[in-house]
């Protein structure tokens, strides 16, 4: 213990886990003799630098973290939720702002007598608000400047070409099919390694629109979830680059370019309307996906009920996935007694979607998982790497550049593998540091 910070075997094992993740990626490399040592070192350095910048610097300055578990609701999340409720109340009435509790007839109540929020009418509309706000911020140049700033950092430290760096940095804020639009003119000439970097970055991060929804789910369940998830998306970007280039080292001549394509909005009103429309499409896509994913989860668990109990408990898809992914979670710093529980969420994220994993993580009671394990798990599941996303990404990229469809198809499973390991690498980075760094408020 040093000045209130504790560090032990679980933290040390996470450092070993970082090395083992790269070893695992190297084992499946297309060229084991060409290890990108400089990129691996710089990517790891960037990950720790960003974590310490967002969490260590406020501690040094005495600012602490924004309110979390101990300090109430995050003010940013609360403002976005309140703004969304203001709009949904007008459109959907009592269903939109949950005032059904004041009505004479309240058929759906929790054990505490509260009416649970309607996920479709109260949670998902937040995506529309954030999508519209993001488009406006891009048109005003604010989000564009931030993306360009990260692109410069990634290009100079990791040595990747301009278009590749731009797509990687854009994935910090945008979806896996939106970010490549920025470099659409270059898709035809990008090398296979550059394509893998771009695709892996899409799988290792999440879009800002859904990030806010996940932070809303976790608000009050863990310290400052919105900062944690933003940092998770940021530090997974260099991890995606280093793991992709370890898996497939560059063997062609990259054609770097400094030209920066752009999303074109005619005005602020155009940005607002386009962003809101795109957000609506995302809402319906997520709602459709959740209905199907949760239905399949239910059917799988019903099938397991026909089998005998194992170790005194019924089998379920969550338990089976927990056993499969437990070694990986233990390797990145999760205690042994919670590795299966954390692995279950990692498995649900990979087989179904991260949305279902975050729903289950947010639904865990406070005493069901150690706060440190909850944080590591949140970092590890914070990415789009799942089986369903494979089809979405290939479909989106094929529309942009049909001539490279075969390359996209061949790189798909490499992308899923590297994208999954990239989020786990981010989990290992935060797990290697004292938990008090993230929990003080």
Backbone torsions as a table, in degrees:
resi	resn	phi	psi	omega
1	UNK	NA	135.3	-179.5
2	UNK	-138.7	111.9	179.5
3	UNK	52.4	44.8	176.2
4	UNK	86.6	-2.0	179.5
5	UNK	-101.7	133.3	178.8
6	UNK	-108.1	144.8	-179.0
7	UNK	-146.5	128.5	-176.9
8	UNK	-145.1	-157.5	-175.2
9	UNK	-62.5	-38.0	179.3
10	UNK	-60.5	-38.8	177.0
11	UNK	-69.2	-42.0	179.1
12	UNK	-64.6	-37.7	179.0
13	UNK	-64.4	-31.8	177.8
14	UNK	-64.4	-36.8	176.9
15	UNK	-64.5	-41.1	176.2
16	UNK	-63.7	-37.7	179.4
17	UNK	-60.9	-37.4	177.6
18	UNK	-59.3	-45.4	179.0
19	UNK	-64.6	-43.1	-177.5
20	UNK	-65.8	-33.3	177.4
21	UNK	-63.3	-43.0	177.9
22	UNK	-68.5	-35.7	176.7
23	UNK	-63.7	-41.8	179.1
24	UNK	-63.1	-41.3	179.0
25	UNK	-67.5	-40.3	178.8
26	UNK	-63.2	-35.3	-178.9
27	UNK	-61.8	-28.8	179.7
28	UNK	-104.1	13.2	-176.8
29	UNK	-66.7	149.2	176.9
30	UNK	-77.2	-15.9	178.1
31	UNK	-150.1	90.8	-175.2
32	UNK	-69.1	-16.7	179.9
33	UNK	-80.6	-16.2	-177.5
34	UNK	-110.3	88.8	179.9
35	UNK	-98.6	123.1	-178.1
36	UNK	-78.0	71.5	-174.9
37	UNK	-57.1	-44.9	-177.6
38	UNK	-62.2	-43.3	-179.5
39	UNK	-65.8	-41.6	178.6
40	UNK	-60.9	-45.9	-179.7
41	UNK	-63.7	-48.3	-178.2
42	UNK	-65.5	-38.4	179.3
43	UNK	-64.4	-43.5	178.6
44	UNK	-64.3	-41.6	177.5
45	UNK	-61.6	-42.0	178.3
46	UNK	-63.2	-41.0	-179.6
47	UNK	-60.1	-49.5	179.5
48	UNK	-66.3	-36.0	-179.7
49	UNK	-63.8	-44.1	179.7
50	UNK	-66.7	-40.7	178.9
51	UNK	-62.1	-47.3	-178.8
52	UNK	-68.7	-31.2	177.9
53	UNK	-65.7	-43.8	-176.5
54	UNK	-80.7	-31.1	-175.5
55	UNK	-113.5	-36.0	-178.4
56	UNK	-78.1	-41.3	-178.1
57	UNK	-61.8	-45.0	176.7
58	UNK	-58.7	-33.5	178.5
59	UNK	-67.2	-43.2	-179.8
60	UNK	-62.4	-39.1	-179.0
61	UNK	-80.7	-5.6	178.9
62	UNK	79.4	15.8	-177.6
63	UNK	-86.2	-22.1	-176.8
64	UNK	70.1	-164.6	178.3
65	UNK	-108.8	166.6	176.7
66	UNK	-68.3	157.4	-174.3
67	UNK	-54.7	138.8	179.5
68	UNK	-136.3	-121.5	-178.5
69	UNK	-63.1	-42.2	-174.3
70	UNK	-90.7	-13.3	-173.7
71	UNK	-116.6	12.6	179.2
72	UNK	91.8	-161.7	-176.1
73	UNK	-74.6	148.6	174.2
74	UNK	-69.7	127.4	-175.3
75	UNK	-62.8	-33.7	178.8
76	UNK	-66.5	-47.9	178.8
77	UNK	-61.5	-44.5	-178.6
78	UNK	-60.6	-41.9	-179.7
79	UNK	-64.3	-43.3	179.4
80	UNK	-66.1	-42.1	179.6
81	UNK	-65.2	-45.2	-179.9
82	UNK	-62.3	-40.6	179.0
83	UNK	-64.6	-41.2	178.8
84	UNK	-66.0	-43.5	178.5
85	UNK	-60.5	-35.1	179.3
86	UNK	-61.1	-41.0	179.5
87	UNK	-76.0	-42.3	-178.2
88	UNK	-69.2	-28.7	177.2
89	UNK	-63.6	-39.5	179.9
90	UNK	-69.0	-39.9	-175.5
91	UNK	-80.7	-43.9	-172.9
92	UNK	-108.5	-2.2	179.1
93	UNK	68.8	-142.0	-174.2
94	UNK	-64.1	-22.5	177.3
95	UNK	-69.1	-30.4	-176.7
96	UNK	-78.2	-30.5	-178.0
97	UNK	-118.7	10.1	173.9
98	UNK	68.5	23.7	177.6
99	UNK	-81.0	9.1	174.0
100	UNK	-56.3	-26.6	-178.4
101	UNK	-62.2	-23.0	-179.7
102	UNK	-88.9	-5.6	-178.5
103	UNK	-82.5	157.1	179.2
104	UNK	-62.5	-32.2	-175.5
105	UNK	-109.4	111.6	-180.0
106	UNK	-128.2	82.0	-174.3
107	UNK	-72.7	-26.2	-175.4
108	UNK	-110.2	98.8	-179.6
109	UNK	-128.1	155.0	177.0
110	UNK	-85.1	-179.6	179.2
111	UNK	-63.8	-24.0	178.7
112	UNK	-88.4	3.6	179.8
113	UNK	82.8	12.4	-179.6
114	UNK	-96.9	147.8	176.0
115	UNK	-85.6	119.6	180.0
116	UNK	-67.4	150.7	-179.3
117	UNK	-67.6	147.0	174.7
118	UNK	-78.9	116.7	-173.8
119	UNK	-60.1	-44.0	-176.8
120	UNK	-70.9	-41.8	-173.6
121	UNK	-87.3	-20.9	-174.3
122	UNK	-117.8	-30.9	-178.0
123	UNK	-94.2	-52.7	-176.1
124	UNK	-63.3	-33.6	177.6
125	UNK	-57.9	-20.3	176.8
126	UNK	-59.2	-30.3	178.5
127	UNK	-64.0	-40.5	179.4
128	UNK	-62.3	-43.4	-179.7
129	UNK	-63.3	-47.5	-177.9
130	UNK	-67.6	-37.3	179.0
131	UNK	-64.1	-42.7	177.9
132	UNK	-65.3	-43.4	179.5
133	UNK	-63.3	-39.8	179.6
134	UNK	-64.4	-41.8	179.4
135	UNK	-63.9	-39.8	178.4
136	UNK	-65.2	-44.4	179.6
137	UNK	-63.9	-32.9	176.5
138	UNK	-68.7	-44.6	-179.7
139	UNK	-62.7	-36.6	178.7
140	UNK	-75.4	-10.0	177.1
141	UNK	94.0	-5.2	-176.8
142	UNK	-69.4	-55.1	-179.6
143	UNK	-67.4	-32.5	177.9
144	UNK	-63.8	-41.1	-179.8
145	UNK	-67.0	-42.1	179.7
146	UNK	-62.9	-43.3	178.6
147	UNK	-62.1	-44.1	179.0
148	UNK	-63.4	-36.2	178.8
149	UNK	-61.5	-47.6	178.2
150	UNK	-66.5	-35.1	179.4
151	UNK	-62.0	-41.1	178.5
152	UNK	-63.4	-43.9	179.7
153	UNK	-60.7	-48.0	-178.0
154	UNK	-66.7	-36.9	-178.8
155	UNK	-68.1	-42.3	-175.5
156	UNK	-78.9	-33.8	-178.1
157	UNK	-86.7	-36.9	-175.3
158	UNK	-99.5	-10.5	175.2
159	UNK	72.2	23.0	179.1
160	UNK	-91.2	160.2	-176.3
161	UNK	-67.8	163.6	-178.1
162	UNK	-56.4	-52.9	179.5
163	UNK	-60.3	-40.2	179.5
164	UNK	-65.2	-43.7	178.8
165	UNK	-62.2	-39.1	179.6
166	UNK	-64.9	-42.5	180.0
167	UNK	-67.0	-38.1	179.0
168	UNK	-65.0	-46.1	-179.4
169	UNK	-68.0	-36.1	179.3
170	UNK	-64.9	-31.6	180.0
171	UNK	-66.4	-16.8	176.1
172	UNK	-62.9	-30.8	-175.0
173	UNK	-116.3	-23.2	-173.4
174	UNK	-112.0	171.8	178.8
175	UNK	-77.5	168.2	-175.6
176	UNK	-68.0	-20.7	177.5
177	UNK	-101.3	-15.6	178.1
178	UNK	-83.9	-42.6	-177.2
179	UNK	-58.3	-42.6	179.4
180	UNK	-61.6	-19.1	177.7
181	UNK	-60.7	-28.4	-179.7
182	UNK	-66.1	-26.3	-177.2
183	UNK	-119.5	24.6	-178.3
184	UNK	-52.4	-40.0	-179.7
185	UNK	-63.0	-19.3	-175.6
186	UNK	-99.6	-6.2	-177.1
187	UNK	-60.0	-33.7	-177.8
188	UNK	-64.8	-34.8	-173.1
189	UNK	-104.9	-3.0	-178.8
190	UNK	-68.2	144.3	178.2
191	UNK	-71.9	166.0	179.0
192	UNK	-62.6	-36.7	178.4
193	UNK	-65.7	-39.7	177.9
194	UNK	-66.1	-39.5	176.7
195	UNK	-62.0	-41.7	179.7
196	UNK	-64.9	-39.2	176.7
197	UNK	-61.0	-48.2	-179.6
198	UNK	-60.5	-46.0	-177.8
199	UNK	-69.3	-39.4	179.3
200	UNK	-65.5	-39.0	177.3
201	UNK	-61.0	-36.1	176.8
202	UNK	-65.5	-35.5	-179.9
203	UNK	-81.3	-23.8	-175.8
204	UNK	-88.7	-6.7	-177.2
205	UNK	-126.6	175.2	175.2
206	UNK	-130.8	156.3	-180.0
207	UNK	-71.4	149.3	-180.0
208	UNK	-60.1	-31.0	-178.7
209	UNK	-63.8	-46.8	180.0
210	UNK	-80.2	-24.9	177.6
211	UNK	-57.3	-41.9	179.9
212	UNK	-65.5	-36.5	178.0
213	UNK	-64.5	-44.2	179.2
214	UNK	-64.2	-39.6	178.3
215	UNK	-64.0	-36.7	177.1
216	UNK	-63.3	-42.1	178.3
217	UNK	-60.9	-39.7	-174.2
218	UNK	-90.4	-5.4	-178.7
219	UNK	-61.1	126.4	-176.7
220	UNK	87.8	-10.6	179.5
221	UNK	-99.6	-21.2	179.1
222	UNK	-154.8	155.7	-176.1
223	UNK	-63.2	129.7	171.6
224	UNK	42.1	62.8	-174.2
225	UNK	-63.1	-31.5	-176.8
226	UNK	-68.5	-40.0	176.6
227	UNK	-67.0	-41.1	-180.0
228	UNK	-60.5	-43.3	-177.6
229	UNK	-74.1	-33.9	174.5
230	UNK	-63.1	-45.8	178.7
231	UNK	-63.9	-38.8	178.6
232	UNK	-59.1	-43.2	-179.8
233	UNK	-68.8	-36.6	-179.5
234	UNK	-68.3	-49.7	-173.8
235	UNK	-76.2	-16.7	175.6
236	UNK	-75.8	-17.1	-179.9
237	UNK	-67.6	-54.0	175.9
238	UNK	-63.5	-31.5	176.7
239	UNK	-62.4	-40.4	178.9
240	UNK	-62.4	-41.3	-179.9
241	UNK	-63.7	-50.2	-175.5
242	UNK	-67.2	-39.1	-180.0
243	UNK	-71.5	-39.3	178.8
244	UNK	-63.2	-41.8	-178.9
245	UNK	-78.7	-18.0	170.5
246	UNK	-75.7	-39.5	179.8
247	UNK	-71.1	-36.5	179.7
248	UNK	-141.3	83.4	-179.8
249	UNK	-58.3	147.1	-178.8
250	UNK	-64.6	126.8	178.8
251	UNK	-124.2	0.3	179.4
252	UNK	-117.5	169.6	177.8
253	UNK	-86.7	113.9	179.8
254	UNK	-73.8	142.1	-179.7
255	UNK	-103.3	86.3	-177.5
256	UNK	-70.7	151.6	178.6
257	UNK	-149.5	145.6	179.5
258	UNK	-97.9	-4.8	-179.5
259	UNK	-67.6	139.2	-177.6
260	UNK	-119.7	104.9	173.5
261	UNK	-64.1	171.8	-173.2
262	UNK	-152.0	154.8	167.5
263	UNK	-77.6	134.8	-176.0
264	UNK	-107.7	115.1	173.2
265	UNK	-116.1	135.6	-177.1
266	UNK	-71.2	-31.2	-177.4
267	UNK	-161.8	177.6	177.0
268	UNK	-63.8	-37.7	178.5
269	UNK	-64.4	-40.1	177.9
270	UNK	-64.2	-42.3	178.2
271	UNK	-62.7	-43.6	179.2
272	UNK	-60.6	-49.1	-177.0
273	UNK	-69.2	-40.2	179.3
274	UNK	-65.8	-42.6	179.2
275	UNK	-64.2	-43.7	179.7
276	UNK	-64.7	-40.0	178.3
277	UNK	-64.8	-43.2	177.0
278	UNK	-62.8	-39.2	178.1
279	UNK	-62.7	-38.7	178.2
280	UNK	-63.2	-40.4	177.7
281	UNK	-61.4	-40.4	179.2
282	UNK	-64.9	-41.2	179.8
283	UNK	-58.7	-49.0	-178.8
284	UNK	-67.4	-34.5	177.6
285	UNK	-65.4	-43.7	179.6
286	UNK	-66.8	-43.2	-179.9
287	UNK	-60.6	-44.5	178.7
288	UNK	-62.6	-45.1	-179.4
289	UNK	-63.4	-41.5	-178.9
290	UNK	-66.2	-40.8	178.4
291	UNK	-59.0	-47.5	-178.9
292	UNK	-67.8	-43.9	-176.7
293	UNK	-65.3	-45.5	-179.5
294	UNK	-68.8	-33.4	176.6
295	UNK	-65.7	-42.8	178.0
296	UNK	-65.1	-38.5	177.3
297	UNK	-61.9	-42.2	179.1
298	UNK	-63.8	-45.7	-179.4
299	UNK	-63.7	-40.8	179.0
300	UNK	-62.6	-42.9	179.9
301	UNK	-69.5	-32.7	175.0
302	UNK	-64.5	-38.0	177.4
303	UNK	-65.9	-37.2	179.1
304	UNK	-66.1	-23.9	-179.4
305	UNK	-64.4	-21.2	179.1
306	UNK	-76.3	-14.0	-179.4
307	UNK	-91.9	155.9	178.7
308	UNK	-68.3	157.7	178.3
309	UNK	-63.4	150.3	176.9
310	UNK	-121.5	123.0	-178.7
311	UNK	53.9	42.5	172.9
312	UNK	79.7	10.5	-179.4
313	UNK	-144.7	150.0	179.0
314	UNK	-65.1	149.7	175.2
315	UNK	-74.2	151.2	175.0
316	UNK	-152.5	162.4	179.3
317	UNK	-62.7	-33.8	179.0
318	UNK	-65.4	-42.0	179.9
319	UNK	-65.5	-43.5	-178.8
320	UNK	-63.4	-46.5	178.7
321	UNK	-64.9	-33.2	177.1
322	UNK	-61.1	-41.8	177.9
323	UNK	-66.7	-37.6	-178.4
324	UNK	-66.4	-43.7	-174.1
325	UNK	-95.4	-4.0	-179.1
326	UNK	-56.8	-44.5	179.2
327	UNK	-59.3	-38.3	179.4
328	UNK	-64.8	-44.5	-178.5
329	UNK	-69.0	-37.1	176.0
330	UNK	-63.7	-38.5	-178.7
331	UNK	-63.3	-31.9	-177.1
332	UNK	-94.2	9.7	171.2
333	UNK	115.9	-0.2	177.4
334	UNK	-76.4	135.0	178.6
335	UNK	-57.7	151.4	-175.0
336	UNK	-58.9	-39.7	-176.0
337	UNK	-72.3	-10.7	178.6
338	UNK	-118.3	3.6	-176.3
339	UNK	-62.9	-41.0	-179.4
340	UNK	-66.9	-39.6	179.7
341	UNK	-65.9	-43.9	177.0
342	UNK	-67.8	-40.0	178.2
343	UNK	-63.5	-31.4	177.2
344	UNK	-60.8	-44.1	179.4
345	UNK	-68.1	-37.2	176.9
346	UNK	-64.5	-39.1	178.9
347	UNK	-68.3	-42.0	177.4
348	UNK	-61.3	-40.4	178.2
349	UNK	-61.6	-40.9	-176.5
350	UNK	-76.3	-43.0	-176.6
351	UNK	-80.3	-39.9	179.3
352	UNK	-102.1	-100.8	176.9
353	UNK	-151.6	162.6	176.3
354	UNK	-66.6	-23.9	178.9
355	UNK	-62.0	-46.4	178.6
356	UNK	-64.5	-39.4	179.8
357	UNK	-62.9	-41.9	178.9
358	UNK	-68.5	-36.1	176.5
359	UNK	-60.9	-44.8	180.0
360	UNK	-69.1	-38.7	178.1
361	UNK	-63.7	-43.4	179.4
362	UNK	-67.5	-27.6	-178.6
363	UNK	-81.6	-9.0	179.2
364	UNK	-69.9	130.9	175.3
365	UNK	-60.1	158.4	-176.1
366	UNK	-58.6	-34.8	-177.3
367	UNK	-90.3	4.1	-177.8
368	UNK	-86.4	-16.3	-179.5
369	UNK	-151.9	137.3	178.7
370	UNK	-61.2	139.9	-178.2
371	UNK	-55.2	-38.0	178.9
372	UNK	-65.9	-43.0	177.8
373	UNK	-63.1	-39.3	178.6
374	UNK	-61.2	-40.9	179.7
375	UNK	-66.5	-47.3	-179.9
376	UNK	-60.1	-42.5	-179.8
377	UNK	-63.6	-40.4	179.2
378	UNK	-61.1	-41.3	177.1
379	UNK	-65.1	-41.4	-175.2
380	UNK	-69.5	-31.1	-178.9
381	UNK	-94.7	1.3	-176.4
382	UNK	-83.3	73.6	178.5
383	UNK	-171.9	163.3	-177.4
384	UNK	-90.0	8.0	-176.0
385	UNK	-71.3	97.9	174.9
386	UNK	-153.7	167.2	-174.7
387	UNK	-61.3	-39.1	-179.7
388	UNK	-64.5	-34.8	-178.4
389	UNK	-68.7	-21.9	179.3
390	UNK	-58.8	-49.5	179.8
391	UNK	-65.8	-39.2	-179.9
392	UNK	-63.2	-45.4	-178.0
393	UNK	-66.9	-45.4	179.8
394	UNK	-62.1	-42.5	179.5
395	UNK	-62.2	-45.4	-179.3
396	UNK	-65.2	-43.8	-179.7
397	UNK	-68.8	-34.6	179.3
398	UNK	-65.0	-36.8	176.8
399	UNK	-63.4	-39.1	-178.9
400	UNK	-72.0	-39.5	-176.9
401	UNK	-144.4	82.9	-176.0
402	UNK	-58.3	-30.7	-176.3
403	UNK	-68.6	-17.7	-179.0
404	UNK	-102.1	16.9	-175.6
405	UNK	-59.1	-42.1	-179.7
406	UNK	-60.6	-40.3	177.6
407	UNK	-65.2	-43.0	178.6
408	UNK	-60.4	-41.8	-179.4
409	UNK	-64.3	-45.4	-177.9
410	UNK	-67.2	-28.1	-177.9
411	UNK	-90.4	-5.4	-172.4
412	UNK	-58.7	-50.6	-175.7
413	UNK	-74.7	-29.8	171.4
414	UNK	-60.5	-39.9	-179.1
415	UNK	-65.1	-44.0	179.5
416	UNK	-62.7	-42.3	179.9
417	UNK	-64.2	-51.8	-178.0
418	UNK	-68.6	-37.6	179.6
419	UNK	-64.9	-39.4	177.6
420	UNK	-64.7	-45.6	-179.8
421	UNK	-67.0	-29.9	-179.4
422	UNK	-65.1	-44.1	178.6
423	UNK	-68.4	-35.4	176.4
424	UNK	-66.5	-35.3	176.8
425	UNK	-62.9	-39.8	176.8
426	UNK	-65.0	-39.5	175.9
427	UNK	-61.7	-39.3	179.5
428	UNK	-67.1	-36.1	179.5
429	UNK	-61.9	-49.9	-180.0
430	UNK	-70.3	-30.3	179.4
431	UNK	-69.4	-25.0	-179.3
432	UNK	-77.9	-12.4	-179.0
433	UNK	-100.7	156.3	178.6
434	UNK	-59.9	135.7	-177.8
435	UNK	-63.0	-30.1	-178.5
436	UNK	-59.6	-24.1	177.9
437	UNK	-60.6	-31.5	-175.1
438	UNK	-100.6	-18.5	-170.2
439	UNK	-102.9	-9.8	-179.0
440	UNK	-76.7	136.6	179.0
441	UNK	-134.0	NA	NA
